[in-house]
């Protein structure tokens, strides 16, 4: 299970996306999310698909690794498709009792599912696989730094995000160990009804919580032993700085998003 989890998983490389400043990735990802959520027709989504393929090629990451990101959200994508396909007006294509599929609802279901797929894929390419957790934390801290005027603890927020990202794969691995340990003692998590399975998973959740609190306590003691006192006066091994590559990539990125949005407003009548 934990091998399928991409949160906190970094794929080493030296591509253009790997070398971009994390702050650039954050800002461009927000712009791309807005661009993906605006179109309501098929033609702009086709352009988004082409743009996503270009990002995959630029990242130089195997397609198999990128497509793994869809496994964890496949249920959400299917659920969104089902909800949208039975809601909407238009010409009836299929009807079974109170369930009715129209041409408009089918179009909305496909567009909504496509949006979710592109959101997950592009987030995975731009951030998850091409940016380390430390770079993510430094980028968040730098972006939140102007808010320190309003007493927003930018360093502490970035540190918590970094620790959370770092320990997600660890906790997933710990969960697998506990499941195997309980199974070796005769526990069966597949037999019985719903409530029986829930009671069985309590034997996993309780030791997992105990292990999590123990790890948190050990981490707190380690930080205190190293005289950690927050971000004041701390320096970084690698300071973030914008390069020419960030500027060139940003210009190309914004141009692509502008073309997608232009196609949306220009060809709104296309399917």
C-alpha atoms as an extended CHARMM CRD file, in Angstrom:
* protein
*
       271  EXT
         1         1  UNK       CA              0.0000000000        0.0000000000        0.0000000000  PROA      1               0.0000000000
         2         2  UNK       CA              2.6580000000        2.5040000000        0.9730000000  PROA      2               0.0000000000
         3         3  UNK       CA              4.4430000000        1.9160000000       -2.3280000000  PROA      3               0.0000000000
         4         4  UNK       CA              1.4260000000        3.3690000000       -4.1270000000  PROA      4               0.0000000000
         5         5  UNK       CA              1.3680000000        6.4870000000       -2.0090000000  PROA      5               0.0000000000
         6         6  UNK       CA              3.0160000000        9.3820000000       -3.8150000000  PROA      6               0.0000000000
         7         7  UNK       CA              2.6080000000       11.9770000000       -1.0790000000  PROA      7               0.0000000000
         8         8  UNK       CA              6.1000000000       12.8000000000        0.0870000000  PROA      8               0.0000000000
         9         9  UNK       CA              7.6560000000       10.6110000000       -2.6270000000  PROA      9               0.0000000000
        10        10  UNK       CA             10.3640000000       12.2830000000       -4.6800000000  PROA      10              0.0000000000
        11        11  UNK       CA             11.6620000000       10.9600000000       -7.9860000000  PROA      11              0.0000000000
        12        12  UNK       CA             15.3130000000       12.0460000000       -8.3680000000  PROA      12              0.0000000000
        13        13  UNK       CA             16.2190000000       13.7730000000      -11.5980000000  PROA      13              0.0000000000
        14        14  UNK       CA             17.8060000000       16.7860000000      -13.2310000000  PROA      14              0.0000000000
        15        15  UNK       CA             15.0180000000       17.8970000000      -15.5580000000  PROA      15              0.0000000000
        16        16  UNK       CA             13.7680000000       21.4440000000      -16.0250000000  PROA      16              0.0000000000
        17        17  UNK       CA             10.9810000000       20.8450000000      -13.5120000000  PROA      17              0.0000000000
        18        18  UNK       CA             13.4350000000       19.4620000000      -10.9510000000  PROA      18              0.0000000000
        19        19  UNK       CA             15.5910000000       22.5890000000      -11.2420000000  PROA      19              0.0000000000
        20        20  UNK       CA             12.7660000000       25.1030000000      -10.9150000000  PROA      20              0.0000000000
        21        21  UNK       CA             12.4360000000       27.1490000000       -7.7400000000  PROA      21              0.0000000000
        22        22  UNK       CA              9.7000000000       25.6210000000       -5.5100000000  PROA      22              0.0000000000
        23        23  UNK       CA              8.0620000000       29.0450000000       -5.1720000000  PROA      23              0.0000000000
        24        24  UNK       CA              7.7280000000       29.1900000000       -8.9490000000  PROA      24              0.0000000000
        25        25  UNK       CA              6.0920000000       25.7660000000       -8.9330000000  PROA      25              0.0000000000
        26        26  UNK       CA              3.6210000000       26.7560000000       -6.2220000000  PROA      26              0.0000000000
        27        27  UNK       CA              2.5120000000       29.9220000000       -8.0000000000  PROA      27              0.0000000000
        28        28  UNK       CA              2.2970000000       28.2870000000      -11.4230000000  PROA      28              0.0000000000
        29        29  UNK       CA              0.3830000000       25.3320000000       -9.9820000000  PROA      29              0.0000000000
        30        30  UNK       CA             -2.2620000000       27.6680000000       -8.5380000000  PROA      30              0.0000000000
        31        31  UNK       CA             -2.5780000000       29.3740000000      -11.9310000000  PROA      31              0.0000000000
        32        32  UNK       CA             -2.8510000000       25.9890000000      -13.6490000000  PROA      32              0.0000000000
        33        33  UNK       CA             -5.5460000000       24.8330000000      -11.2060000000  PROA      33              0.0000000000
        34        34  UNK       CA             -7.6220000000       27.9120000000      -12.0060000000  PROA      34              0.0000000000
        35        35  UNK       CA             -7.0600000000       27.3000000000      -15.7170000000  PROA      35              0.0000000000
        36        36  UNK       CA             -8.2270000000       23.6860000000      -15.3960000000  PROA      36              0.0000000000
        37        37  UNK       CA            -11.3580000000       24.5590000000      -13.4000000000  PROA      37              0.0000000000
        38        38  UNK       CA            -12.6300000000       27.3110000000      -15.7260000000  PROA      38              0.0000000000
        39        39  UNK       CA            -13.2540000000       25.4890000000      -19.0710000000  PROA      39              0.0000000000
        40        40  UNK       CA            -16.6830000000       23.9300000000      -19.5620000000  PROA      40              0.0000000000
        41        41  UNK       CA            -16.1360000000       22.5960000000      -23.0910000000  PROA      41              0.0000000000
        42        42  UNK       CA            -14.0630000000       19.8030000000      -24.5870000000  PROA      42              0.0000000000
        43        43  UNK       CA            -11.6650000000       21.7820000000      -26.7760000000  PROA      43              0.0000000000
        44        44  UNK       CA             -9.8290000000       23.6100000000      -23.9270000000  PROA      44              0.0000000000
        45        45  UNK       CA             -9.5680000000       20.3050000000      -22.0490000000  PROA      45              0.0000000000
        46        46  UNK       CA             -7.8780000000       18.7780000000      -25.0940000000  PROA      46              0.0000000000
        47        47  UNK       CA             -5.3320000000       21.6070000000      -24.9570000000  PROA      47              0.0000000000
        48        48  UNK       CA             -4.8540000000       20.9490000000      -21.2370000000  PROA      48              0.0000000000
        49        49  UNK       CA             -4.2360000000       17.2710000000      -22.0460000000  PROA      49              0.0000000000
        50        50  UNK       CA             -1.5820000000       18.2660000000      -24.5980000000  PROA      50              0.0000000000
        51        51  UNK       CA             -0.0260000000       20.6350000000      -22.0550000000  PROA      51              0.0000000000
        52        52  UNK       CA              0.0260000000       17.8540000000      -19.4190000000  PROA      52              0.0000000000
        53        53  UNK       CA              1.7700000000       15.5150000000      -21.8760000000  PROA      53              0.0000000000
        54        54  UNK       CA              4.3920000000       18.2040000000      -22.5030000000  PROA      54              0.0000000000
        55        55  UNK       CA              4.9550000000       18.5030000000      -18.7380000000  PROA      55              0.0000000000
        56        56  UNK       CA              5.3890000000       14.7200000000      -18.5110000000  PROA      56              0.0000000000
        57        57  UNK       CA              7.9850000000       14.7810000000      -21.2830000000  PROA      57              0.0000000000
        58        58  UNK       CA              9.8140000000       17.7200000000      -19.6790000000  PROA      58              0.0000000000
        59        59  UNK       CA              9.8970000000       16.0240000000      -16.2730000000  PROA      59              0.0000000000
        60        60  UNK       CA             11.6680000000       12.9460000000      -17.7290000000  PROA      60              0.0000000000
        61        61  UNK       CA              9.7930000000       10.7600000000      -15.2510000000  PROA      61              0.0000000000
        62        62  UNK       CA              8.4390000000        7.3630000000      -16.3940000000  PROA      62              0.0000000000
        63        63  UNK       CA              4.7530000000        7.5540000000      -17.2450000000  PROA      63              0.0000000000
        64        64  UNK       CA              4.1190000000        4.5300000000      -15.0150000000  PROA      64              0.0000000000
        65        65  UNK       CA              5.3140000000        6.4570000000      -11.9690000000  PROA      65              0.0000000000
        66        66  UNK       CA              3.1090000000        9.4360000000      -12.8110000000  PROA      66              0.0000000000
        67        67  UNK       CA             -0.0200000000        7.3670000000      -13.4850000000  PROA      67              0.0000000000
        68        68  UNK       CA              0.3030000000        5.7960000000      -10.0440000000  PROA      68              0.0000000000
        69        69  UNK       CA             -1.0210000000        9.0660000000       -8.6490000000  PROA      69              0.0000000000
        70        70  UNK       CA             -4.4430000000        8.2600000000      -10.1220000000  PROA      70              0.0000000000
        71        71  UNK       CA             -4.7990000000        5.0300000000       -8.1420000000  PROA      71              0.0000000000
        72        72  UNK       CA             -5.3320000000        6.7430000000       -4.8040000000  PROA      72              0.0000000000
        73        73  UNK       CA             -8.0190000000        9.0660000000       -6.2090000000  PROA      73              0.0000000000
        74        74  UNK       CA             -9.6820000000        6.6400000000       -8.6370000000  PROA      74              0.0000000000
        75        75  UNK       CA            -12.6480000000        6.2340000000       -6.2840000000  PROA      75              0.0000000000
        76        76  UNK       CA            -13.1770000000       10.0290000000       -6.1350000000  PROA      76              0.0000000000
        77        77  UNK       CA            -12.9910000000       10.2890000000       -9.9420000000  PROA      77              0.0000000000
        78        78  UNK       CA            -15.5030000000        7.4550000000      -10.4160000000  PROA      78              0.0000000000
        79        79  UNK       CA            -17.7960000000        8.8890000000       -7.7290000000  PROA      79              0.0000000000
        80        80  UNK       CA            -17.7290000000       12.3560000000       -9.3470000000  PROA      80              0.0000000000
        81        81  UNK       CA            -18.5060000000       10.7820000000      -12.7350000000  PROA      81              0.0000000000
        82        82  UNK       CA            -21.5070000000        8.8590000000      -11.3500000000  PROA      82              0.0000000000
        83        83  UNK       CA            -22.8910000000       11.8830000000       -9.4720000000  PROA      83              0.0000000000
        84        84  UNK       CA            -22.6820000000       14.1230000000      -12.5470000000  PROA      84              0.0000000000
        85        85  UNK       CA            -23.9160000000       11.6130000000      -15.1040000000  PROA      85              0.0000000000
        86        86  UNK       CA            -27.3090000000       11.3660000000      -13.3830000000  PROA      86              0.0000000000
        87        87  UNK       CA            -27.7940000000       15.1030000000      -12.8990000000  PROA      87              0.0000000000
        88        88  UNK       CA            -28.5580000000       17.5930000000      -15.6260000000  PROA      88              0.0000000000
        89        89  UNK       CA            -31.1030000000       18.5000000000      -18.2530000000  PROA      89              0.0000000000
        90        90  UNK       CA            -31.0730000000       17.7790000000      -21.9770000000  PROA      90              0.0000000000
        91        91  UNK       CA            -31.9720000000       15.0490000000      -24.4470000000  PROA      91              0.0000000000
        92        92  UNK       CA            -32.5060000000       11.6950000000      -22.7610000000  PROA      92              0.0000000000
        93        93  UNK       CA            -29.9540000000        9.0470000000      -23.7660000000  PROA      93              0.0000000000
        94        94  UNK       CA            -30.8410000000        6.3750000000      -21.1960000000  PROA      94              0.0000000000
        95        95  UNK       CA            -33.5380000000        5.9990000000      -18.5640000000  PROA      95              0.0000000000
        96        96  UNK       CA            -34.0890000000        3.3230000000      -15.9420000000  PROA      96              0.0000000000
        97        97  UNK       CA            -36.8300000000        4.1280000000      -13.4270000000  PROA      97              0.0000000000
        98        98  UNK       CA            -35.7280000000        7.3640000000      -11.7420000000  PROA      98              0.0000000000
        99        99  UNK       CA            -32.1930000000        7.1950000000      -13.1610000000  PROA      99              0.0000000000
       100       100  UNK       CA            -31.8140000000        9.2620000000      -16.3150000000  PROA      100             0.0000000000
       101       101  UNK       CA            -28.7450000000       10.0640000000      -18.4110000000  PROA      101             0.0000000000
       102       102  UNK       CA            -28.9300000000       13.0320000000      -20.7650000000  PROA      102             0.0000000000
       103       103  UNK       CA            -26.4600000000       14.3660000000      -23.2950000000  PROA      103             0.0000000000
       104       104  UNK       CA            -25.7510000000       17.3670000000      -21.0520000000  PROA      104             0.0000000000
       105       105  UNK       CA            -25.1880000000       15.2200000000      -17.9290000000  PROA      105             0.0000000000
       106       106  UNK       CA            -22.8570000000       12.8680000000      -19.8370000000  PROA      106             0.0000000000
       107       107  UNK       CA            -20.8640000000       15.8630000000      -21.0770000000  PROA      107             0.0000000000
       108       108  UNK       CA            -20.6540000000       17.3240000000      -17.5470000000  PROA      108             0.0000000000
       109       109  UNK       CA            -19.5680000000       13.9720000000      -16.0950000000  PROA      109             0.0000000000
       110       110  UNK       CA            -16.7560000000       13.5850000000      -18.6340000000  PROA      110             0.0000000000
       111       111  UNK       CA            -15.5690000000       17.1750000000      -18.1460000000  PROA      111             0.0000000000
       112       112  UNK       CA            -15.6280000000       16.8910000000      -14.3320000000  PROA      112             0.0000000000
       113       113  UNK       CA            -13.7000000000       13.5990000000      -14.3810000000  PROA      113             0.0000000000
       114       114  UNK       CA            -11.1740000000       15.0530000000      -16.8330000000  PROA      114             0.0000000000
       115       115  UNK       CA            -10.6680000000       18.0570000000      -14.5630000000  PROA      115             0.0000000000
       116       116  UNK       CA             -9.9260000000       15.8460000000      -11.5590000000  PROA      116             0.0000000000
       117       117  UNK       CA             -7.5140000000       13.7050000000      -13.5780000000  PROA      117             0.0000000000
       118       118  UNK       CA             -5.5910000000       16.7370000000      -14.8580000000  PROA      118             0.0000000000
       119       119  UNK       CA             -5.5000000000       18.3180000000      -11.3860000000  PROA      119             0.0000000000
       120       120  UNK       CA             -3.9880000000       15.1920000000       -9.8470000000  PROA      120             0.0000000000
       121       121  UNK       CA             -1.5480000000       14.5340000000      -12.7040000000  PROA      121             0.0000000000
       122       122  UNK       CA             -0.2610000000       18.1110000000      -12.9500000000  PROA      122             0.0000000000
       123       123  UNK       CA              0.0790000000       18.4540000000       -9.1730000000  PROA      123             0.0000000000
       124       124  UNK       CA              2.0410000000       15.2100000000       -9.1190000000  PROA      124             0.0000000000
       125       125  UNK       CA              4.3360000000       16.3490000000      -11.9370000000  PROA      125             0.0000000000
       126       126  UNK       CA              4.9420000000       19.9030000000      -10.7280000000  PROA      126             0.0000000000
       127       127  UNK       CA              5.2660000000       19.2650000000       -7.0000000000  PROA      127             0.0000000000
       128       128  UNK       CA              5.1580000000       15.7320000000       -5.6460000000  PROA      128             0.0000000000
       129       129  UNK       CA              7.6360000000       13.9090000000       -7.8840000000  PROA      129             0.0000000000
       130       130  UNK       CA              9.9460000000       16.8000000000       -8.8150000000  PROA      130             0.0000000000
       131       131  UNK       CA             10.2700000000       18.5930000000       -5.4640000000  PROA      131             0.0000000000
       132       132  UNK       CA             11.7230000000       17.2920000000       -2.2090000000  PROA      132             0.0000000000
       133       133  UNK       CA              9.8190000000       17.7930000000        1.0490000000  PROA      133             0.0000000000
       134       134  UNK       CA             12.5650000000       20.1570000000        2.2480000000  PROA      134             0.0000000000
       135       135  UNK       CA             12.2110000000       22.2980000000       -0.8840000000  PROA      135             0.0000000000
       136       136  UNK       CA              8.4410000000       22.3580000000       -0.4160000000  PROA      136             0.0000000000
       137       137  UNK       CA              8.8330000000       23.5370000000        3.1740000000  PROA      137             0.0000000000
       138       138  UNK       CA             11.3610000000       26.2300000000        2.1960000000  PROA      138             0.0000000000
       139       139  UNK       CA              9.0870000000       27.4120000000       -0.6060000000  PROA      139             0.0000000000
       140       140  UNK       CA              6.0540000000       27.6390000000        1.6840000000  PROA      140             0.0000000000
       141       141  UNK       CA              8.0710000000       29.4940000000        4.3150000000  PROA      141             0.0000000000
       142       142  UNK       CA              9.3400000000       31.9920000000        1.7510000000  PROA      142             0.0000000000
       143       143  UNK       CA              5.8460000000       32.6090000000        0.3520000000  PROA      143             0.0000000000
       144       144  UNK       CA              4.3840000000       33.0540000000        3.8440000000  PROA      144             0.0000000000
       145       145  UNK       CA              7.2080000000       35.2880000000        5.0540000000  PROA      145             0.0000000000
       146       146  UNK       CA              5.4090000000       38.5820000000        4.1730000000  PROA      146             0.0000000000
       147       147  UNK       CA              2.6050000000       37.4760000000        6.5180000000  PROA      147             0.0000000000
       148       148  UNK       CA              4.9560000000       37.5260000000        9.5050000000  PROA      148             0.0000000000
       149       149  UNK       CA              4.0260000000       41.2130000000        9.7830000000  PROA      149             0.0000000000
       150       150  UNK       CA              0.6230000000       39.9560000000       10.9480000000  PROA      150             0.0000000000
       151       151  UNK       CA              2.3200000000       37.5050000000       13.3690000000  PROA      151             0.0000000000
       152       152  UNK       CA              1.7660000000       34.4730000000       11.1220000000  PROA      152             0.0000000000
       153       153  UNK       CA              4.3560000000       31.8280000000       12.1550000000  PROA      153             0.0000000000
       154       154  UNK       CA              5.6770000000       31.1180000000        8.6570000000  PROA      154             0.0000000000
       155       155  UNK       CA              8.6630000000       29.0370000000        9.7940000000  PROA      155             0.0000000000
       156       156  UNK       CA              6.6130000000       26.9140000000       12.1780000000  PROA      156             0.0000000000
       157       157  UNK       CA              3.9540000000       26.2280000000        9.5240000000  PROA      157             0.0000000000
       158       158  UNK       CA              6.6200000000       25.2310000000        7.0020000000  PROA      158             0.0000000000
       159       159  UNK       CA              8.3220000000       23.0130000000        9.5680000000  PROA      159             0.0000000000
       160       160  UNK       CA              5.0630000000       21.2130000000       10.4100000000  PROA      160             0.0000000000
       161       161  UNK       CA              4.3390000000       20.6200000000        6.7200000000  PROA      161             0.0000000000
       162       162  UNK       CA              7.8580000000       19.3010000000        6.1870000000  PROA      162             0.0000000000
       163       163  UNK       CA              7.5810000000       16.9150000000        9.1550000000  PROA      163             0.0000000000
       164       164  UNK       CA              4.1240000000       15.7450000000        8.0570000000  PROA      164             0.0000000000
       165       165  UNK       CA              5.3020000000       15.0340000000        4.5090000000  PROA      165             0.0000000000
       166       166  UNK       CA              8.3550000000       13.2240000000        5.8210000000  PROA      166             0.0000000000
       167       167  UNK       CA              6.3990000000       10.9550000000        8.1740000000  PROA      167             0.0000000000
       168       168  UNK       CA              3.4840000000       10.0270000000        5.8880000000  PROA      168             0.0000000000
       169       169  UNK       CA              5.4620000000        7.2440000000        4.1180000000  PROA      169             0.0000000000
       170       170  UNK       CA              6.8950000000        6.1830000000        7.4860000000  PROA      170             0.0000000000
       171       171  UNK       CA              3.4430000000        5.8270000000        9.0490000000  PROA      171             0.0000000000
       172       172  UNK       CA              2.1860000000        3.9040000000        6.0230000000  PROA      172             0.0000000000
       173       173  UNK       CA              5.0900000000        1.5040000000        6.3740000000  PROA      173             0.0000000000
       174       174  UNK       CA              4.3700000000        1.2020000000       10.1100000000  PROA      174             0.0000000000
       175       175  UNK       CA              0.7300000000        0.3790000000        9.2700000000  PROA      175             0.0000000000
       176       176  UNK       CA              1.8160000000       -2.4460000000        6.9870000000  PROA      176             0.0000000000
       177       177  UNK       CA              4.0720000000       -3.8630000000        9.7200000000  PROA      177             0.0000000000
       178       178  UNK       CA              1.2280000000       -3.7930000000       12.2530000000  PROA      178             0.0000000000
       179       179  UNK       CA             -1.1730000000       -5.4940000000        9.8010000000  PROA      179             0.0000000000
       180       180  UNK       CA              1.3540000000       -8.2660000000        9.1390000000  PROA      180             0.0000000000
       181       181  UNK       CA              2.0410000000       -8.6510000000       12.8760000000  PROA      181             0.0000000000
       182       182  UNK       CA             -1.6590000000       -8.9260000000       13.7120000000  PROA      182             0.0000000000
       183       183  UNK       CA             -2.2670000000      -11.3070000000       10.8160000000  PROA      183             0.0000000000
       184       184  UNK       CA              0.5130000000      -13.5810000000       12.0970000000  PROA      184             0.0000000000
       185       185  UNK       CA             -1.3670000000      -13.6850000000       15.4210000000  PROA      185             0.0000000000
       186       186  UNK       CA             -4.5170000000      -14.9370000000       13.6860000000  PROA      186             0.0000000000
       187       187  UNK       CA             -6.3000000000      -11.6780000000       12.9130000000  PROA      187             0.0000000000
       188       188  UNK       CA             -8.4370000000      -11.7250000000        9.7470000000  PROA      188             0.0000000000
       189       189  UNK       CA             -9.4350000000       -8.3600000000        8.3200000000  PROA      189             0.0000000000
       190       190  UNK       CA            -11.4000000000       -9.7370000000        5.3420000000  PROA      190             0.0000000000
       191       191  UNK       CA            -13.8740000000      -12.0580000000        7.0900000000  PROA      191             0.0000000000
       192       192  UNK       CA            -17.1230000000      -11.0560000000        8.7940000000  PROA      192             0.0000000000
       193       193  UNK       CA            -19.5190000000       -8.1780000000        8.3260000000  PROA      193             0.0000000000
       194       194  UNK       CA            -18.9410000000       -4.4450000000        8.3290000000  PROA      194             0.0000000000
       195       195  UNK       CA            -18.9030000000       -4.0060000000       12.1150000000  PROA      195             0.0000000000
       196       196  UNK       CA            -16.6700000000       -7.0540000000       12.5480000000  PROA      196             0.0000000000
       197       197  UNK       CA            -14.1490000000       -5.5340000000       10.1650000000  PROA      197             0.0000000000
       198       198  UNK       CA            -14.3270000000       -2.1930000000       12.0000000000  PROA      198             0.0000000000
       199       199  UNK       CA            -13.5780000000       -3.9100000000       15.3200000000  PROA      199             0.0000000000
       200       200  UNK       CA            -10.7150000000       -5.7540000000       13.6350000000  PROA      200             0.0000000000
       201       201  UNK       CA             -9.1480000000       -2.5140000000       12.3960000000  PROA      201             0.0000000000
       202       202  UNK       CA             -9.1790000000       -1.1490000000       15.9470000000  PROA      202             0.0000000000
       203       203  UNK       CA             -6.2870000000       -3.5380000000       16.6050000000  PROA      203             0.0000000000
       204       204  UNK       CA             -4.3790000000       -1.6100000000       13.9210000000  PROA      204             0.0000000000
       205       205  UNK       CA             -5.4100000000        1.9320000000       14.7920000000  PROA      205             0.0000000000
       206       206  UNK       CA             -4.5700000000        1.7530000000       18.5020000000  PROA      206             0.0000000000
       207       207  UNK       CA             -0.9220000000        0.5880000000       18.1290000000  PROA      207             0.0000000000
       208       208  UNK       CA             -0.5130000000        2.9800000000       15.1880000000  PROA      208             0.0000000000
       209       209  UNK       CA             -1.5570000000        5.9270000000       17.3640000000  PROA      209             0.0000000000
       210       210  UNK       CA              0.7540000000        4.7570000000       20.1400000000  PROA      210             0.0000000000
       211       211  UNK       CA              3.6370000000        4.4810000000       17.6750000000  PROA      211             0.0000000000
       212       212  UNK       CA              2.8450000000        7.9270000000       16.2270000000  PROA      212             0.0000000000
       213       213  UNK       CA              2.8330000000        9.6090000000       19.6390000000  PROA      213             0.0000000000
       214       214  UNK       CA              6.0800000000        7.8540000000       20.5440000000  PROA      214             0.0000000000
       215       215  UNK       CA              7.7340000000        9.0730000000       17.3450000000  PROA      215             0.0000000000
       216       216  UNK       CA              6.4470000000       12.6020000000       17.9780000000  PROA      216             0.0000000000
       217       217  UNK       CA              7.8370000000       12.5570000000       21.5080000000  PROA      217             0.0000000000
       218       218  UNK       CA             11.2210000000       11.2930000000       20.3070000000  PROA      218             0.0000000000
       219       219  UNK       CA             11.3310000000       13.9600000000       17.6040000000  PROA      219             0.0000000000
       220       220  UNK       CA             10.4900000000       16.6950000000       20.1180000000  PROA      220             0.0000000000
       221       221  UNK       CA             13.2480000000       15.4910000000       22.4610000000  PROA      221             0.0000000000
       222       222  UNK       CA             15.7390000000       15.3590000000       19.5770000000  PROA      222             0.0000000000
       223       223  UNK       CA             14.8930000000       18.9230000000       18.5060000000  PROA      223             0.0000000000
       224       224  UNK       CA             15.1290000000       20.1660000000       22.0790000000  PROA      224             0.0000000000
       225       225  UNK       CA             18.4750000000       18.4110000000       22.5540000000  PROA      225             0.0000000000
       226       226  UNK       CA             19.7650000000       20.2780000000       19.5060000000  PROA      226             0.0000000000
       227       227  UNK       CA             18.6150000000       23.5770000000       21.0200000000  PROA      227             0.0000000000
       228       228  UNK       CA             15.9020000000       24.2160000000       18.4410000000  PROA      228             0.0000000000
       229       229  UNK       CA             14.2310000000       27.5530000000       19.2060000000  PROA      229             0.0000000000
       230       230  UNK       CA             12.2860000000       28.3050000000       16.0260000000  PROA      230             0.0000000000
       231       231  UNK       CA             13.2640000000       30.0710000000       12.8290000000  PROA      231             0.0000000000
       232       232  UNK       CA             14.7750000000       33.2170000000       14.2960000000  PROA      232             0.0000000000
       233       233  UNK       CA             18.4160000000       33.5610000000       13.2800000000  PROA      233             0.0000000000
       234       234  UNK       CA             18.4880000000       30.2330000000       11.4320000000  PROA      234             0.0000000000
       235       235  UNK       CA             20.2770000000       29.9090000000        8.1040000000  PROA      235             0.0000000000
       236       236  UNK       CA             19.7640000000       27.4570000000        5.2470000000  PROA      236             0.0000000000
       237       237  UNK       CA             22.2250000000       25.1900000000        3.5250000000  PROA      237             0.0000000000
       238       238  UNK       CA             20.7230000000       26.0710000000        0.1320000000  PROA      238             0.0000000000
       239       239  UNK       CA             19.1350000000       29.4900000000       -0.1930000000  PROA      239             0.0000000000
       240       240  UNK       CA             16.2500000000       29.7720000000       -2.6380000000  PROA      240             0.0000000000
       241       241  UNK       CA             16.7940000000       32.1510000000       -5.5290000000  PROA      241             0.0000000000
       242       242  UNK       CA             15.0900000000       32.7740000000       -8.8310000000  PROA      242             0.0000000000
       243       243  UNK       CA             17.0960000000       31.8690000000      -11.9210000000  PROA      243             0.0000000000
       244       244  UNK       CA             16.7230000000       32.7250000000      -15.5980000000  PROA      244             0.0000000000
       245       245  UNK       CA             15.1910000000       29.2750000000      -16.0680000000  PROA      245             0.0000000000
       246       246  UNK       CA             12.3190000000       30.2380000000      -13.7440000000  PROA      246             0.0000000000
       247       247  UNK       CA             11.5930000000       33.3730000000      -15.7660000000  PROA      247             0.0000000000
       248       248  UNK       CA             11.6740000000       31.5850000000      -19.1390000000  PROA      248             0.0000000000
       249       249  UNK       CA              9.5370000000       28.6950000000      -17.8970000000  PROA      249             0.0000000000
       250       250  UNK       CA              7.0440000000       31.0860000000      -16.2750000000  PROA      250             0.0000000000
       251       251  UNK       CA              6.6200000000       33.0460000000      -19.5250000000  PROA      251             0.0000000000
       252       252  UNK       CA              6.0150000000       29.8470000000      -21.5090000000  PROA      252             0.0000000000
       253       253  UNK       CA              3.6890000000       28.5040000000      -18.8080000000  PROA      253             0.0000000000
       254       254  UNK       CA              1.5810000000       31.6830000000      -18.6980000000  PROA      254             0.0000000000
       255       255  UNK       CA              1.4420000000       31.7590000000      -22.4980000000  PROA      255             0.0000000000
       256       256  UNK       CA              0.0970000000       28.1900000000      -22.5620000000  PROA      256             0.0000000000
       257       257  UNK       CA             -2.5210000000       28.9790000000      -19.8980000000  PROA      257             0.0000000000
       258       258  UNK       CA             -3.5470000000       32.1110000000      -21.8220000000  PROA      258             0.0000000000
       259       259  UNK       CA             -4.0660000000       30.0560000000      -24.9950000000  PROA      259             0.0000000000
       260       260  UNK       CA             -6.2030000000       27.5500000000      -23.0750000000  PROA      260             0.0000000000
       261       261  UNK       CA             -8.3730000000       30.2810000000      -21.5310000000  PROA      261             0.0000000000
       262       262  UNK       CA             -8.6460000000       32.0840000000      -24.8800000000  PROA      262             0.0000000000
       263       263  UNK       CA             -9.8560000000       28.8800000000      -26.5220000000  PROA      263             0.0000000000
       264       264  UNK       CA            -12.4440000000       28.5300000000      -23.7590000000  PROA      264             0.0000000000
       265       265  UNK       CA            -13.9380000000       31.9790000000      -24.2950000000  PROA      265             0.0000000000
       266       266  UNK       CA            -13.5470000000       31.8180000000      -28.1020000000  PROA      266             0.0000000000
       267       267  UNK       CA            -14.9710000000       28.3460000000      -28.7180000000  PROA      267             0.0000000000
       268       268  UNK       CA            -17.5750000000       27.9900000000      -25.9740000000  PROA      268             0.0000000000
       269       269  UNK       CA            -20.0350000000       26.3780000000      -28.3830000000  PROA      269             0.0000000000
       270       270  UNK       CA            -17.7380000000       23.4490000000      -29.1890000000  PROA      270             0.0000000000
       271       271  UNK       CA            -18.4730000000       20.1250000000      -27.5170000000  PROA      271             0.0000000000
